[in-house]
Amino acid sequence: MTFLSPSERTLARAISDLAYCNPFLPERIRLEKEILGDDFVEVDPVWSKRPDQTPTEEPNVDRIILRVETLAESLLERLAAGVSPAPEALQVYEDLVLFLLFQRYHARFRDLLVEAAGGKPSCGRASFYRDFVGDMERFLYDGLRGASWREAADGVRESGPAPRSSVEGGGTEGSQRLAESDVRDRRFGPPHVFACFFQIRRAFYHIFENIIGGSMPMAQLRAAVWQSIFSHDLRRYRRALYDRMADATCLITGESGTGKELVARAIGLSRYIPFDPKTASFTDEFIGSFYPLNLSALSPTLIESELFGHRRGAFTGALQDRAGWFEVCPPLGTVFLDEIGEIEAAIQVKLLRVIETRVFQRIGDTRERRFPGKIISATNRDLAGDIRSGRFREDLYYRLCSDRIVTPTLRGRLSDSPNELPNLVLHVAQRVTNEEEAGPLAREVVEWIDKNLGHGYPWPGNFRELEQCVRNVMIRKDYRPLSRTGRDPAEETADLVRSGSLTAEEMLRRYCTLVYARTGGNCQEAARRLGLDHRTVKSKIDPDLLAAHRGDA
């Protein structure tokens, strides 16, 4: 009897790849199709929260789980019958089982999140851990791992004596075997796998619930956030990176109002938190571990005090000792520095030292303190230009961007998916009114936008401007955009290019409009200069931007 038939091997490999893929990339759809074949239900290629729909799982997930359960049980029977699979087949089997276990318990993990968000006192305690260990033992001890999985489970039971199998042969031998497996168990035993599963569930929750939008730019943003949390290789993350990602800083760039803090919050609240099987709870809280600070709203002295803390008498008004964010933030917490481009040179030097050495001092103090947390920063400034002008330190820039994420503009999102506007308006309407009135208000706002602003309105204030538009129309049935007369649109385009904020489609639209305006509205001449068909040029002309180029805005 073979362990895997050719067709089962193909299916198992696809499930293995699905278990470790980025759920927000189109790769997920391809793998689901490969697994289900003719049973696959066509879905939107972008996995996003829709405010006009009741939250449900993707329709293909349940079908896949049934196939995984059937295959896993069959393989478990073959292992019990003495079939000896090759190492590669064992790895595929392990991936198959881990996928199945995650799906079995992901709803209970989500309940922990909901309880924590509701302030339930018992939040963080996972009473279902015993059930999880039982399932893990059945599939991976009895079926695959032998003593190592049993030893891992023995060392983490909440109560009761260890199973007989772990102590047979004498206490000394059993203790020695357990000690030899300590390192391996921490990385691959039930507590670590349980903690990884909860982290995956938290990350999906924070990304899916807070970074909304059905356009491809938003799908790419969600995928980028997922990679920022887990890297591109989830297997390597589980083996070696889970406790090292705090060393990787993240720089978020993009225009104002594009959701940079939402991105930072999703990353900061999705860090790995170890699980303590003795208390059946996680070792740190997973809701209040995000510490945001808007640097542009504070004076240099206050910035230093907020970040590093101060001793009493260090400066006028320092009436008592105070701990700053770097001191308050726990090892598994995250400090978010918004508007990082606004800080002065002296503070840049101190911040560079914190990132490089992980130590800092309070203002007016000589004692060194350690900062073990993670740093995320954000800016809407052109840091490359600031570096050239000497305003921002180049060495600090490179310390801040171990990872970099660019948030898309609202106009880029709507350019990719014009029908996305009603969903975004409905999302805002649900926040500013009740469920009954959200739909009618959203329709009223969309109708007003179509009539008064048009589909080509560029939304220079991005999502923040859209929120205020909804509120203005709700209160006065009118919205008056900020006048930008006098701003050279060519300079504005250049600034956006330097900041890396434009999509390819936005860049083409802006450049076609600029050349068309410079040729006096001659479409044929603009097409010749651009090397494009005149019909393409005509389709890319932005009326509002053209008016600005002509000075009519």
C-alpha positions as CSV (number, residue, x, y, z in Angstrom):
1,M,0.0,0.0,0.0
2,T,1.4,3.4,-1.0
3,F,1.0,6.4,1.4
4,L,-0.2,8.8,-1.4
5,S,-1.6,8.0,-4.7
6,P,-0.6,10.3,-7.6
7,S,-3.9,12.1,-7.5
8,E,-3.8,12.4,-3.7
9,R,-0.2,13.7,-3.8
10,T,-1.3,16.5,-6.3
11,L,-4.3,17.4,-4.0
12,A,-2.2,17.3,-0.8
13,R,0.5,19.5,-2.3
14,A,-2.1,22.1,-3.4
15,I,-3.6,22.1,0.1
16,S,-0.1,22.4,1.6
17,D,0.6,25.5,-0.6
18,L,-2.8,26.9,0.3
19,A,-2.0,26.5,4.0
20,Y,1.0,28.8,3.7
21,C,0.0,31.2,1.0
22,N,-0.8,34.9,1.5
23,P,-4.7,34.9,1.7
24,F,-5.0,38.3,0.1
25,L,-3.2,37.5,-3.1
26,P,-4.8,35.9,-6.2
27,E,-2.7,32.8,-5.6
28,R,-5.3,31.7,-3.1
29,I,-8.0,31.6,-5.8
30,R,-5.7,29.6,-8.1
31,L,-5.1,27.0,-5.4
32,E,-8.7,26.7,-4.4
33,K,-9.6,26.0,-8.1
34,E,-6.9,23.4,-8.2
35,I,-8.2,21.7,-5.1
36,L,-11.9,21.8,-5.9
37,G,-11.9,21.5,-9.7
38,D,-15.5,21.5,-11.0
39,D,-16.8,22.1,-7.5
40,F,-15.1,25.5,-7.3
41,V,-17.5,28.4,-6.9
42,E,-16.5,31.6,-8.8
43,V,-15.8,34.4,-6.3
44,D,-14.4,37.9,-6.5
45,P,-10.6,37.7,-6.9
46,V,-10.3,40.4,-4.2
47,W,-11.1,39.1,-0.7
48,S,-12.5,42.2,1.1
49,K,-15.1,43.2,3.7
50,R,-18.3,44.3,2.0
51,P,-20.5,46.6,4.1
52,D,-23.5,45.7,2.0
53,Q,-23.2,42.0,2.8
54,T,-23.5,39.8,5.9
55,P,-20.1,38.6,6.9
56,T,-19.6,35.0,5.8
57,E,-16.8,32.7,5.0
58,E,-15.7,32.2,1.4
59,P,-18.0,29.6,-0.2
60,N,-15.2,27.3,-1.2
61,V,-13.6,27.0,2.3
62,D,-16.2,24.5,3.6
63,R,-15.8,22.3,0.5
64,I,-12.0,22.3,0.9
65,I,-12.3,21.4,4.6
66,L,-14.4,18.3,3.8
67,R,-11.7,17.2,1.3
68,V,-9.0,17.8,3.8
69,E,-10.7,15.9,6.6
70,T,-11.4,12.9,4.3
71,L,-7.8,12.8,3.1
72,A,-6.3,13.3,6.5
73,E,-8.3,10.5,8.1
74,S,-7.4,8.1,5.2
75,L,-3.7,8.9,5.6
76,L,-3.9,8.5,9.4
77,E,-5.4,5.0,8.8
78,R,-2.5,4.1,6.5
79,L,0.1,5.3,9.0
80,A,-1.6,3.2,11.7
81,A,-1.5,0.2,9.3
82,G,2.3,0.5,9.1
83,V,2.8,2.3,5.8
84,S,6.1,4.1,5.8
85,P,6.0,7.3,3.8
86,A,9.0,9.2,2.4
87,P,10.1,12.4,4.2
88,E,8.6,14.6,1.5
89,A,5.2,12.9,1.9
90,L,5.4,13.3,5.7
91,Q,5.9,17.0,5.3
92,V,2.9,17.3,3.1
93,Y,0.9,15.3,5.6
94,E,2.0,17.6,8.4
95,D,0.9,20.7,6.3
96,L,-2.4,19.0,5.6
97,V,-3.0,18.4,9.3
98,L,-2.0,21.9,10.4
99,F,-4.4,23.4,7.8
100,L,-7.2,21.1,9.1
101,L,-6.5,22.0,12.8
102,F,-6.5,25.7,12.0
103,Q,-9.8,25.5,10.3
104,R,-11.3,23.5,13.2
105,Y,-10.3,26.1,15.8
106,H,-10.3,29.4,13.9
107,A,-13.8,30.3,15.0
108,R,-12.8,29.8,18.7
109,F,-9.8,32.0,18.2
110,R,-12.0,34.7,16.7
111,D,-14.3,34.5,19.8
112,L,-11.2,35.4,21.9
113,L,-10.8,38.5,19.9
114,V,-14.4,39.5,20.2
115,E,-14.4,38.9,23.9
116,A,-11.2,41.0,24.3
117,A,-12.8,43.8,22.2
118,G,-15.8,43.7,24.5
119,G,-13.7,44.0,27.6
120,K,-14.6,40.5,28.9
121,P,-12.4,39.9,32.1
122,S,-11.5,36.3,31.0
123,C,-10.3,37.4,27.6
124,G,-7.0,35.7,26.7
125,R,-7.8,32.4,28.4
126,A,-8.1,29.6,25.8
127,S,-10.1,26.8,27.6
128,F,-10.2,24.9,24.3
129,Y,-6.4,24.3,24.3
130,R,-6.9,20.8,25.7
131,D,-9.1,19.9,22.8
132,F,-6.5,21.3,20.5
133,V,-3.7,19.2,22.0
134,G,-5.9,16.1,21.8
135,D,-6.4,16.7,18.0
136,M,-2.8,17.5,17.5
137,E,-1.7,14.3,19.3
138,R,-4.1,12.1,17.4
139,F,-2.9,13.3,14.0
140,L,0.8,14.2,14.6
141,Y,1.8,12.0,17.5
142,D,0.0,8.8,16.8
143,G,0.3,9.3,13.1
144,L,3.6,11.0,12.5
145,R,5.9,12.5,15.1
146,G,6.4,9.7,17.6
147,A,7.9,10.7,20.9
148,S,8.6,14.3,20.1
149,W,5.0,15.3,19.9
150,R,4.1,13.3,23.0
151,E,6.9,14.9,25.0
152,A,5.7,18.3,23.9
153,A,2.2,17.6,25.0
154,D,3.3,16.1,28.3
155,G,5.2,19.2,29.2
156,V,2.3,21.5,28.7
157,R,-0.8,19.9,30.2
158,E,-2.8,22.1,32.5
159,S,-3.2,19.5,35.2
160,G,-3.1,15.8,35.9
161,P,-0.2,13.3,35.7
162,A,1.8,12.7,32.5
163,P,0.6,9.8,30.3
164,R,2.3,6.5,31.0
165,S,4.1,6.5,27.7
166,S,6.2,9.5,28.6
167,V,7.7,8.0,31.8
168,E,8.1,4.3,30.8
169,G,11.6,3.2,31.2
170,G,12.3,5.3,34.3
171,G,12.2,8.9,35.3
172,T,15.8,9.7,34.4
173,E,15.4,8.5,30.9
174,G,12.1,10.3,30.4
175,S,13.6,13.6,31.9
176,Q,16.6,13.3,29.6
177,R,14.5,12.8,26.5
178,L,12.2,15.7,27.4
179,A,15.2,18.0,28.1
180,E,16.7,17.1,24.7
181,S,13.5,18.1,23.0
182,D,13.0,21.4,24.9
183,V,14.2,23.6,22.0
184,R,12.4,21.6,19.4
185,D,9.2,21.6,21.4
186,R,9.2,25.4,21.8
187,R,9.4,25.8,18.1
188,F,7.2,22.9,17.0
189,G,5.2,21.7,20.0
190,P,1.5,22.4,20.6
191,P,2.0,25.7,22.5
192,H,4.0,27.3,19.7
193,V,1.6,26.0,17.0
194,F,-1.3,27.2,19.0
195,A,0.3,30.7,19.4
196,C,1.0,30.8,15.6
197,F,-2.6,29.9,14.8
198,F,-3.9,32.6,17.1
199,Q,-1.5,35.2,15.5
200,I,-2.7,34.2,12.0
201,R,-6.3,34.6,13.1
202,R,-5.6,38.0,14.8
203,A,-3.7,39.2,11.7
204,F,-6.5,38.3,9.3
205,Y,-9.1,39.9,11.7
206,H,-7.2,43.2,11.9
207,I,-6.4,43.4,8.2
208,F,-9.8,42.3,6.9
209,E,-11.9,44.3,9.3
210,N,-10.0,47.6,9.1
211,I,-8.4,47.8,5.7
212,I,-11.5,47.9,3.5
213,G,-12.0,48.2,-0.3
214,G,-12.5,45.9,-3.2
215,S,-10.0,47.4,-5.6
216,M,-6.8,45.7,-6.6
217,P,-4.7,48.4,-4.9
218,M,-6.4,47.7,-1.6
219,A,-5.9,43.9,-2.1
220,Q,-2.2,44.5,-2.7
221,L,-2.1,46.7,0.4
222,R,-3.7,43.9,2.6
223,A,-1.2,41.4,1.1
224,A,1.7,43.8,1.9
225,V,0.5,44.1,5.5
226,W,0.3,40.3,5.8
227,Q,3.9,40.0,4.5
228,S,5.0,42.7,7.0
229,I,3.7,40.6,9.8
230,F,4.8,37.1,8.6
231,S,7.3,37.8,5.8
232,H,6.8,36.1,2.4
233,D,7.7,32.7,3.8
234,L,5.2,31.6,6.6
235,R,7.1,28.3,7.1
236,R,10.4,30.1,7.9
237,Y,8.4,32.5,10.1
238,R,7.1,29.6,12.2
239,R,10.5,28.1,12.4
240,A,12.7,31.0,13.1
241,L,11.3,34.5,12.6
242,Y,8.3,34.6,15.0
243,D,10.3,36.1,17.9
244,R,12.6,38.3,15.7
245,M,10.2,40.5,13.8
246,A,10.4,43.3,16.3
247,D,13.9,44.0,14.9
248,A,12.4,44.8,11.5
249,T,11.2,48.4,11.4
250,C,8.4,49.4,9.0
251,L,8.0,52.7,7.2
252,I,4.5,53.5,5.8
253,T,4.4,56.2,3.2
254,G,1.4,57.8,1.4
255,E,-0.7,60.9,1.1
256,S,-2.6,62.2,4.1
257,G,-5.9,60.4,4.6
258,T,-4.9,57.1,3.0
259,G,-5.1,55.0,6.2
260,K,-1.4,54.8,7.3
261,E,-2.4,54.5,11.0
262,L,-4.8,51.7,10.2
263,V,-2.0,49.8,8.5
264,A,0.3,50.4,11.5
265,R,-2.3,49.3,13.9
266,A,-3.0,46.1,12.0
267,I,0.7,45.2,12.1
268,G,1.2,46.3,15.7
269,L,-1.8,44.3,17.1
270,S,-0.8,41.1,15.2
271,R,2.5,40.3,16.8
272,Y,3.4,36.8,18.0
273,I,2.3,36.2,21.6
274,P,3.6,33.0,23.3
275,F,1.0,30.7,24.9
276,D,1.4,29.5,28.5
277,P,-0.3,26.0,28.7
278,K,-0.1,26.0,32.5
279,T,-2.5,28.9,32.8
280,A,-4.2,28.1,29.4
281,S,-3.7,31.8,28.4
282,F,-1.4,34.0,26.3
283,T,1.5,35.6,28.1
284,D,0.6,39.2,27.1
285,E,-2.5,41.2,26.2
286,F,-3.3,41.4,22.5
287,I,-5.6,44.5,22.4
288,G,-3.8,47.4,24.2
289,S,-0.3,46.9,23.0
290,F,-0.2,49.6,20.3
291,Y,1.2,53.1,21.3
292,P,0.6,55.8,18.6
293,L,2.2,59.2,18.7
294,N,1.6,62.0,16.2
295,L,4.9,63.8,16.1
296,S,3.7,66.8,14.1
297,A,1.3,67.8,16.9
298,L,4.0,68.2,19.5
299,S,6.9,70.6,20.1
300,P,10.5,69.1,20.1
301,T,10.6,69.1,23.9
302,L,7.3,67.3,24.2
303,I,8.3,64.8,21.5
304,E,11.4,63.9,23.5
305,S,9.4,63.6,26.7
306,E,6.7,61.5,25.1
307,L,9.3,59.1,23.6
308,F,12.0,58.9,26.1
309,G,10.4,60.2,29.3
310,H,12.0,62.7,31.7
311,R,13.2,63.2,35.3
312,R,11.7,65.7,37.6
313,G,13.2,69.1,37.0
314,A,14.7,68.2,33.6
315,F,13.0,71.2,32.0
316,T,10.4,73.9,33.0
317,G,7.2,72.1,33.8
318,A,8.8,68.7,34.5
319,L,7.2,68.5,38.0
320,Q,7.7,64.7,38.4
321,D,9.4,61.7,36.9
322,R,7.7,60.4,33.8
323,A,8.1,57.3,31.7
324,G,7.9,57.7,27.9
325,W,6.5,55.4,25.2
326,F,9.7,53.5,24.8
327,E,9.7,52.7,28.5
328,V,5.9,52.0,28.8
329,C,5.8,49.8,25.7
330,P,6.1,46.1,26.6
331,P,8.4,43.7,24.8
332,L,5.5,42.5,22.6
333,G,4.1,46.0,22.0
334,T,4.6,48.5,19.2
335,V,5.3,52.2,19.1
336,F,3.9,54.0,16.1
337,L,5.6,57.3,15.1
338,D,3.3,59.1,12.8
339,E,4.7,62.0,10.7
340,I,8.3,60.9,11.3
341,G,9.5,63.4,8.7
342,E,8.6,66.3,11.1
343,I,11.2,65.6,13.8
344,E,14.3,67.8,14.3
345,A,17.8,66.6,13.8
346,A,18.7,66.3,17.5
347,I,15.8,63.9,18.0
348,Q,16.7,62.0,14.8
349,V,20.1,61.2,16.4
350,K,18.5,59.9,19.6
351,L,15.9,57.8,17.7
352,L,18.7,56.3,15.5
353,R,20.5,55.2,18.7
354,V,17.3,53.5,20.0
355,I,16.9,51.6,16.8
356,E,20.6,50.6,16.6
357,T,21.3,49.8,20.3
358,R,17.8,49.3,21.8
359,V,18.8,51.6,24.7
360,F,17.8,55.1,25.6
361,Q,17.8,57.6,28.5
362,R,15.1,59.8,30.0
363,I,15.7,63.5,29.6
364,G,17.8,64.6,32.5
365,D,18.8,61.1,33.5
366,T,22.0,59.0,32.9
367,R,20.5,55.6,33.5
368,E,20.2,53.5,30.3
369,R,16.9,51.7,29.8
370,R,16.1,49.1,27.1
371,F,13.4,49.2,24.5
372,P,12.5,45.7,23.4
373,G,9.4,46.5,21.3
374,K,8.7,47.2,17.6
375,I,8.9,50.6,15.9
376,I,6.6,51.5,13.0
377,S,6.8,55.0,11.4
378,A,4.8,56.8,8.8
379,T,5.0,60.0,6.7
380,N,3.4,61.8,3.8
381,R,6.6,63.7,3.1
382,D,9.1,63.1,0.4
383,L,11.9,61.8,2.6
384,A,14.2,61.4,-0.4
385,G,14.0,65.1,-1.0
386,D,14.4,65.9,2.7
387,I,17.6,63.7,2.7
388,R,19.0,65.6,-0.3
389,S,18.3,68.9,1.4
390,G,19.9,67.7,4.6
391,R,16.7,67.9,6.6
392,F,16.4,64.2,7.3
393,R,19.3,61.8,8.2
394,E,20.0,59.2,5.5
395,D,21.2,56.7,8.1
396,L,18.0,57.0,10.1
397,Y,15.9,56.5,6.9
398,Y,17.6,53.2,6.2
399,R,17.1,52.1,9.8
400,L,13.4,52.9,9.6
401,C,12.7,51.0,6.4
402,S,13.5,47.3,7.0
403,D,10.1,47.0,5.5
404,R,8.2,49.7,3.5
405,I,4.5,49.9,2.7
406,V,2.9,52.5,0.4
407,T,-0.8,53.2,1.0
408,P,-2.8,53.9,-2.2
409,T,-4.7,57.1,-2.9
410,L,-8.5,57.1,-3.0
411,R,-8.4,58.3,-6.6
412,G,-6.1,55.4,-7.5
413,R,-8.6,53.0,-5.9
414,L,-11.5,54.4,-7.7
415,S,-9.6,54.5,-11.0
416,D,-9.0,50.8,-10.7
417,S,-12.6,50.0,-9.5
418,P,-15.0,52.9,-10.3
419,N,-17.9,50.9,-8.7
420,E,-16.1,50.9,-5.4
421,L,-17.4,54.4,-4.3
422,P,-20.9,53.2,-3.2
423,N,-19.4,50.6,-0.9
424,L,-17.0,53.1,0.6
425,V,-19.8,55.6,1.2
426,L,-21.9,52.9,2.8
427,H,-19.1,52.0,5.1
428,V,-18.8,55.6,6.3
429,A,-22.6,55.9,6.5
430,Q,-22.7,52.9,8.8
431,R,-20.3,54.6,11.2
432,V,-22.1,58.0,11.3
433,T,-25.7,56.8,11.6
434,N,-27.6,53.6,12.5
435,E,-28.1,50.5,10.5
436,E,-31.6,51.5,9.3
437,E,-30.5,54.9,8.0
438,A,-27.1,53.9,6.6
439,G,-28.4,52.6,3.2
440,P,-30.7,55.6,2.4
441,L,-27.9,58.0,3.5
442,A,-25.4,56.3,1.3
443,R,-27.6,56.4,-1.7
444,E,-28.3,60.1,-1.1
445,V,-24.5,60.8,-0.9
446,V,-23.6,58.9,-4.0
447,E,-26.4,60.6,-6.0
448,W,-25.1,64.0,-4.7
449,I,-21.5,63.1,-5.7
450,D,-22.5,62.0,-9.2
451,K,-24.4,65.2,-9.8
452,N,-22.1,67.7,-8.3
453,L,-18.5,66.3,-8.3
454,G,-18.7,63.7,-11.0
455,H,-16.8,60.4,-11.4
456,G,-13.5,62.1,-12.2
457,Y,-13.3,64.1,-8.9
458,P,-9.7,63.4,-7.6
459,W,-10.4,63.3,-3.9
460,P,-7.2,65.2,-2.9
461,G,-8.0,64.6,0.8
462,N,-8.4,60.8,0.2
463,F,-10.6,58.7,2.5
464,R,-10.6,61.4,5.2
465,E,-12.2,63.8,2.7
466,L,-14.8,61.2,1.7
467,E,-15.8,60.9,5.3
468,Q,-16.3,64.6,5.6
469,C,-18.2,64.7,2.4
470,V,-20.7,62.1,3.8
471,R,-21.1,64.1,7.0
472,N,-21.6,67.4,5.1
473,V,-24.2,65.9,2.8
474,M,-25.9,64.3,5.8
475,I,-26.1,67.6,7.7
476,R,-26.5,70.2,4.9
477,K,-27.1,68.1,1.7
478,D,-24.1,69.9,0.3
479,Y,-20.3,69.6,0.3
480,R,-17.8,72.2,-0.8
481,P,-14.3,70.9,-1.6
482,L,-11.3,72.8,-0.5
483,S,-10.3,75.2,-3.2
484,R,-6.8,74.5,-4.6
485,T,-6.6,77.4,-7.0
486,G,-3.0,78.6,-7.5
487,R,-1.4,75.1,-7.0
488,D,0.5,74.1,-10.2
489,P,-0.9,70.7,-11.1
490,A,2.4,69.8,-12.8
491,E,4.3,70.5,-9.6
492,E,1.6,68.5,-7.7
493,T,2.2,65.6,-10.1
494,A,6.0,65.8,-9.6
495,D,5.5,65.7,-5.8
496,L,3.4,62.6,-6.1
497,V,5.9,60.9,-8.3
498,R,8.7,61.7,-5.9
499,S,6.7,60.3,-3.0
500,G,5.9,57.1,-4.9
501,S,2.2,57.7,-4.3
502,L,0.9,57.2,-7.9
503,T,-0.3,54.0,-9.5
504,A,0.7,53.4,-13.1
505,E,-2.9,54.2,-14.2
506,E,-2.8,57.5,-12.3
507,M,0.6,58.4,-13.7
508,L,-0.7,57.8,-17.3
509,R,-3.8,59.8,-16.7
510,R,-2.0,62.7,-15.2
511,Y,0.7,62.8,-17.9
512,C,-1.7,62.4,-20.8
513,T,-3.7,65.3,-19.4
514,L,-0.6,67.5,-18.9
515,V,0.7,66.9,-22.5
516,Y,-2.8,67.4,-23.9
517,A,-3.1,70.7,-22.1
518,R,0.4,71.8,-23.3
519,T,-0.6,71.1,-26.9
520,G,-3.6,73.4,-26.6
521,G,-6.0,70.5,-26.6
522,N,-4.7,69.0,-29.8
523,C,-5.4,65.3,-29.3
524,Q,-3.4,64.1,-32.4
525,E,-0.3,66.1,-31.4
526,A,-0.5,64.9,-27.8
527,A,-0.8,61.3,-29.1
528,R,2.3,61.9,-31.3
529,R,4.4,63.2,-28.4
530,L,3.3,60.4,-26.1
531,G,3.6,57.6,-28.7
532,L,0.1,56.5,-28.0
533,D,-3.1,56.0,-30.1
534,H,-5.2,59.2,-30.0
535,R,-8.2,57.3,-28.7
536,T,-6.1,56.1,-25.7
537,V,-5.0,59.7,-25.0
538,K,-8.6,60.9,-25.2
539,S,-9.8,58.2,-22.8
540,K,-7.2,59.3,-20.2
541,I,-8.0,63.0,-20.1
542,D,-9.1,64.1,-16.6
543,P,-11.5,67.0,-17.0
544,D,-10.9,68.5,-13.5
545,L,-7.1,68.2,-13.9
546,L,-7.3,69.7,-17.4
547,A,-9.2,72.7,-16.0
548,A,-6.5,73.1,-13.4
549,H,-3.8,73.1,-16.1
550,R,-5.7,75.7,-18.0
551,G,-6.2,77.9,-14.9
552,D,-10.0,77.4,-14.9
553,A,-10.3,75.7,-11.5
